[in-house]
């Protein structure tokens, strides 16, 4: 048996949705708790599949986990009882980030290779090379990676070829307890990275964020416990905003923070959508007469790649031609086949249809899309390929006439907490149904 979503669309959504804590912040903060033998208390932790898998990693190495309520997590790792993380219910990218903390605490780590969403190659070698630069020995084994260090990791100058969020986080987690100074050049600057930095600073780390994507860390000998709150999920906020815009409805996204969404809000205004920043969140309102635009994804503070997919669905309802240039992941337009099946007009190109100097130029990846609208979407049976594309298909189903069936919704369970409950609260007709495979 597997679960599918049955979604009946064609009606505006109205109401309020409260954001969960950010998946991409919470999991990294949970891993950071391994850096101390004292208790760490995290508030506003989302309860979805990625949190569960990260909890499995912590418990595998000796952490004591206590949920005080649905979203308050107490983590205590007085000692590392096992340096091997092998038996996870599902692979994800978080296990790679645990190598640095395990090397600090126990001098050894055995972790599986990464899983996650199929968005094209996400090279683990960035992480491995960082650890090697800092004195670790890392070898490929059948299960994944075996890392060792003799004594402490050593500070190093790390220049990233691309401002990768994961690689930046690996360097930070490795640098805070390393001997000496660690300098990260071309570092990622996403809000989730800054959230991790602030948590570590409150644990006793010395981390300076300088201009020009330059982070400097002075290693300390010990970190202590901390109480920290997980930021609201800005990807989730954009998802619900696109539902309001696409269906011509009105949704107050509670706890959405303007500072995290400036580029997204500008795009909303450019296409003729409406939003209102309030003390308790941001109200998004769909309007008639949406118009197309030219847009490029980029690392922060650019338009987030995770905002791209649901926003493209909105663009199918906009008048004229829109051009979207994806510069972060080379294979992130696969979901558009399902949109075309539902009646959208989307054409993909390998050319760089934008102004940003793109890593994928001349490499034959279809990473630009031209969308012509407006088009009436119709219900269909579609397969969810990954978290954000899956949410885009949810938006499309809510816009479309008729009842759509979405399979592969385990991806959505990994990234969204109580999704169907939240959508029903704004009037969506969505039902989870078990079917024979």
Helices and strands as residue ranges (DSSP letters): E 2-9, E 14-18, H 23-32, G 33-35, E 40-43, H 49-61, E 64-69, E 72-76, E 84-85, H 94-106, E 108-112, H 125-133, E 137-141, E 144-148, E 157-159, H 165-175, E 181-185, H 191-202, E 206-210, E 214-218, E 226-229, H 234-247, E 250-254, G 258-260, H 262-270, E 274-278, E 281-285, E 294-296, H 305-315, E 320-325, H 336-341, E 345-349, E 368-373, E 381-383, H 387-399, E 402-407, H 410-415, H 419-424, E 429-435
